[in-house]
């Protein structure tokens, strides 16, 4: 066995035409394995089961979300946590995952581990999400809802007027639809979108 290891080591160290090919082949294989593992890990963290894996989410915002039209509706289409909180495109998704490290910090240090602590931070958490959505033109909403495909004649009068005004003024979904899937925090200092 020792002789085999020595021969393999000598072969590996001796320059040959195969050395570069072997190195490239091993590097390519390692790259595929790394990328597959990385992508699989990212997709595992992009599931609702992962999101509600900690009690802070399961016992707070997930309970609220279950009472909304995004959870149960006549069409049977459900928007899950990642649909709204994680961009679909790879680059923005990676940036969002990096930003989410602050949420891991909050989990580890117990900043929002009780309903009372969560409520204390609700406005700050909501403002972070509203800012993110405003900055990306409510892209998560627009993956399913888009002004271009809306038939305003089929909407209620008020909704039709408000959506037409939003198109004219360049508003985005989050300007008016805060709290669409979660309870609103104390909004006394927040402007409404109308």
Secondary structure as GFF3:
##gff-version 3
##sequence-region A 1 194
A	DSSP	alpha_helix	2	13	.	.	.	ID=ss1
A	DSSP	alpha_helix	17	44	.	.	.	ID=ss2
A	DSSP	alpha_helix	48	51	.	.	.	ID=ss3
A	DSSP	alpha_helix	55	58	.	.	.	ID=ss4
A	DSSP	alpha_helix	61	65	.	.	.	ID=ss5
A	DSSP	alpha_helix	81	85	.	.	.	ID=ss6
A	DSSP	alpha_helix	90	99	.	.	.	ID=ss7
A	DSSP	alpha_helix	101	108	.	.	.	ID=ss8
A	DSSP	alpha_helix	115	135	.	.	.	ID=ss9
A	DSSP	alpha_helix	139	142	.	.	.	ID=ss10
A	DSSP	three_ten_helix	147	149	.	.	.	ID=ss11
A	DSSP	three_ten_helix	152	154	.	.	.	ID=ss12
A	DSSP	alpha_helix	157	169	.	.	.	ID=ss13
A	DSSP	alpha_helix	173	176	.	.	.	ID=ss14
###
